[in-house]
Amino acid sequence: MPFSPTGYFDPLPRILVADDFDHGMNGWLDLRPNFVAPGFREHSDDIDLIHWGPTMLSSATFAFGGTHGSANGTYSLKISSRAAAAPPDQPPAPGSMGLAIKRLAVPPGVRRLRVEALVAYKVEQDRPGLGVNDLRAFGMFVDLQDGEHRYMPGVRYVNAVEGSPVRRWQYYSPTTATDEEWSYGADGWHKAGIDPQWFGERAADGSTVATTWFDDGEQHLIYNESDDKLNWTPFSLTVDLTRRCYEELRVGGKVLRFPDGAHPTLAPAYDDIQGLLNPVFFVEADTDRRVSLFLDSVLVSAEGELA
């Protein structure tokens, strides 16, 4: 039975999916390459998708505390990096991120979309110390396409950069980079603004050419005293599909407002994926230490004239 979306959740009128990971993966999986090159090879190697960290069901079992479980049951979705990282102003190192995606389509008449989740994050229990600053960032975006544009509204919590705390939110925003500049010199496949989690020029402060810091985006999320303690925090992002712009971000007890008309990069539409609606969660390592994002549950809801 799917979970009842009450309490921490505040869905729009039409619930599209309500995923409780006590009942399985619910269609969430790793992002893997498109094997469209000759010899069934991946289309490009500018970003190594083979070695990113795995997505799995987890009972959140830790070395000291045993099985933690989820906020409401036993299993959560665990998204992990591998023990790898690159400097913040360099492209992500292979394995330095973990990413989970669910592949959906936009129902007819949808004007607004909301993605909600209960989230927690931890570093690997492989050495003494709290380790909170070994996790660089985590985030969420939605891969959308209509008749004109493919675009990826989303947010990123920059937790730490080179071991120093940041604790601040940013959102994906327009870029003037060329397609080649966006994809580190690769020609033609990746359009500027697409896959902002690992493309685009990066800065030493943890930002990228397609991110903007919230003016009031500082937030100290809960990271409890030891790595076997999870505190589940509510997350909610609402976007306007008609105007292709942001509405609101809620995390814990904080509401972050976007500037009027704020929107991500609007890329040309790709072939064969009109109506795309793919929510994505990801996590990034800041040091050569494995880090994880846990999702207790995910709720995707909509508003509009639904057929």
N, C-alpha and C positions, 0 to 999 in steps of 0.2 A: 504493500500500500504506500503511495506517495505521502509525504509528510503534509500536515495541515499548516499552511502559510500564515501563522498568527504570531503574536508576541513581538519578536524582533523584526518581522517583515511587514512592509506597508505597500502591497502590490497595487498596480494600476488595475482597472476593472477586469481585464481579460488575462488570465494566467495562461501563458504559453507552455512553460515547462516548470515543474517543481521537482528538483532532483535531491533526493535524500540518499547519501552514499552508503547507508546501511543496506540498501537494496541494489547495489551494484554500481558499475561505472556510469550508467545512464548516458552513454554515447560520448563521454569525454575521453580524449586520447591525445597522445603526443602529436606534434606537428612534424611531418616527415617530408622528404623531398618529392618533387614531381619528377617521376622517371620517364622523361619524354625525349631524352637525347638518344642518339644512335647506340645500339647495344643495350638498351634499357638502362642507360646511365642517368643519373640525376642531371637536371637542366643546367646547373652551374655549381661551382664550388666556392663562390665568394663568401658565403656563409655556410659552415659545415653543419647541416641539420642531422647528420647521422649520430653525432656524439653528444647531443644535448641530454640533460638528465631525464629520468623516467617519470611518468605519471602512473600512480598506483593507488589501490585501496590500502588504507593503513589503519591499524588499531592504535597508532601513536604509542608504541611500546618503547620505553626508554630504559637505559642501563640501570639506573638507580631506582626510579619510581615504578617500574613495571608498566602495565598497560593503562594508558590514560583514557582511551576512548575518544568519542566526539562530544559535541555539546548536547546531543540528544540521541544517544545510542553508542555503538561500538566503533563504526568505521567512518572515516573521512576520506576525501580525495587528497593525496599528498603529491605535491609538485616539487621536485628536487633538482638542484644543480648537481654537477660533479665537483670534485675538489680542484677547481681551476678558476682563474680570474685573470683579467688583463687590466692595465691601468685605465682609469676612467675616461681618458681622452683618446683611447684606442678602440677599435672594433672589438666586440665581445670575443673572448677566447673560446674555442670549441669546448663545450661542456660547462661553460660558466653560467648557463641559464637553464631553467626548466620551464616548460610551457605546456598548458593543457587547453584544448580547443573543443568546442561542441559545434557541430555543423547543422544549421537550421536554415529555413527560408522565411521571409517576411510574409505573414498572412495578408490578404487583401484589406485595404483601407486603414492600415495602421498609421497613426500620426505621431505617437509618442511611445517610447520604449524605456523600460526600467530593468536593470540587472541588479539583483540583491544577493548577498551571500553572508555567511558567518565565516570569518577568516581568523587564522592564527599563524605565526611564523616562528621558526626556530633554526638554530645551527646544530650541526652534528655534535654529539657528545663524544668527541675523540680526543679531548685534551682538557686540562683544568681551566677554569675561568668561565665567565658568563657568555662571552663571545658575541654579544648582541651587535657589535660593530663589524663583524665579519660578513654580515648581510648588507649588500649595497642597496638593493631596491626590490620592491614587488609592485605589481600593477595589474590593471585590467583594461581591456579595450574591446570594442565590437567591430568586426569586419563586416561592412555593409556595402551593398551596391544597388543602385536604382538604375533608371534608364539613361542617366547622364554620367554619374560619377561612382567610383569606388572610393570609400573613405573609412577612416578608422578612429572614431572618437574614443578617447580613453584617458586614464589617469595613471600616474606613477608616484609612488611614495619613495623618495630618496631617503633611506635610513642612515647610511654612512658612506663616506668617500675616503678611500685610503686610510681606513681605520678611525676616522674622526666623525663624530655624530653630525648629522644634518637634520633629520626628522622633519621633512617638509614635502608638501605635495606639489606636483606640477601636472599640467595637462598637455595632450598632444595638440599642436597648433600648426598653422600653415608654414611651409618652407619655400624659399625661392631656389633651392638647389636644383641643378639639372638631374636628369635620371642617372647619368653616369657618375656625377658627384655623390648622389644619394647612395649608390650601391658600390662605392669604393672602386670605381673604375670599370665595373662590369657594364657591358653595352646592351641595352635594349629590353631586358626581361623585367627588371624591377622599376616601377614608376615611382617618382618622388612622392613621399608620403605613405607609401605602402610598406607594411611591416616595420613600424617605427620602433619596435622594441629592440631591433639590432641594426638598423640601417641609419644613415645620416651621420654627418660630422659630429663628434662628441667633444665636450669641454671638460676641463679639469674639475669643475664644480659638480659634476654628475649630470648636467643637462645635455641636451642634444640640439641639433639645428631645428628640430621640429617639436620642441617642448617649451612651455612657458610656465614660470613659477606663479602659483597663486599669491596674490598680495597678502592674504591672511592664512597662508597654507601651512604654517608651523603647527605640528601636532606630535605630542609624545605619546605614541601608542603603547599599550601594555606589553611589556616583556618581563615576565615574572622572574623571581630570584634565581631560579635554576632551570636548566634546559629540559627538565621533565615536567614543567608546568605550562599548560596552555590556557590562555584566556581568550575566549571566542568573542570577536568584535564584529558588530554589524557593519556592513558596507552596502551602499546603494548609489548607483549612477543612473541619471535620467537624461535622455537625449530626445530632441525634437527631430523626427525623420522628415517632416515636411520642409523645414528650414535648414536641415543638416547641421544643427548647432546643439550646443550643450544647454542643459537646464540647471541641474543641481547635482552636487556630490555630498553624500552624508557618510561619515565614518565615525563610529562610536557616538559620542554626544556632540560632534561638531558638524555644522553645515557650512560647506564652502560654496560661495557664489562665483559663477563665471562672469567675466565682463560681457556686456551686451553684445550679442552676435558672435561670441567666441565659437570657433569651429576648427576641426582638423583640416589638414591638406585635402583638397578635393582633386583626386587624380582622375584621368579619363577612365571610362568604364572598360573592364576587361571582357573578353569573349566568354560566353557560355555560363556566366555566373550572375545574371540579373536576378534580383530578389534575395541576394545573400544576406544571412543574419547569423554570424558566427561569433559568439562570445568567447573571449580568451582571457586566461589568467596566467601570470608568469612571475618568476622570482629570479634574482640575480645575485651572484656571489661577489663580494668585494675582496676576498683573499682566497688562497688555495685551501678552502675549507667548504665542505658540502653544506648547503643551506636549503631550507624547505618552507613552502607555503602550504598550509592545510586549509581545506574548504570543508566545513561540516555539511553545508547544503547550499544550493544555488536556486534562485527563483527568478525567472524571466517573465515579465508581464508587459501588457500593451494597452493602449487606448486608441479608439478610433472606430470607424464604421466597418466592423468586421462582418464578412459574409458567413 
